Amino acid sequence: MGKILLIDVDGTLVNYENQLPESAIYAIRKARENGHKVYICTGRSGLCNGRRR
């Protein structure tokens, strides 16, 4: 049975220059290939689809 993986954006998935490293892309793809569900989450408030409310 696969696991549910929740990945924070800032400082975890992307660095502080908002760059997504190839290693993160590889890891997410491998997790999905192995039957895991991967979800991106954030603690940012007031954001919806990239726009402030």
Secondary structure as UniProt FT lines:
FT   STRAND          4..8
FT   TURN            11..13
FT   TURN            16..17
FT   HELIX           22..33
FT   TURN            34..35
FT   STRAND          37..41
FT   STRAND          47..48
FT   TURN            49..50
FT   STRAND          51..52
//
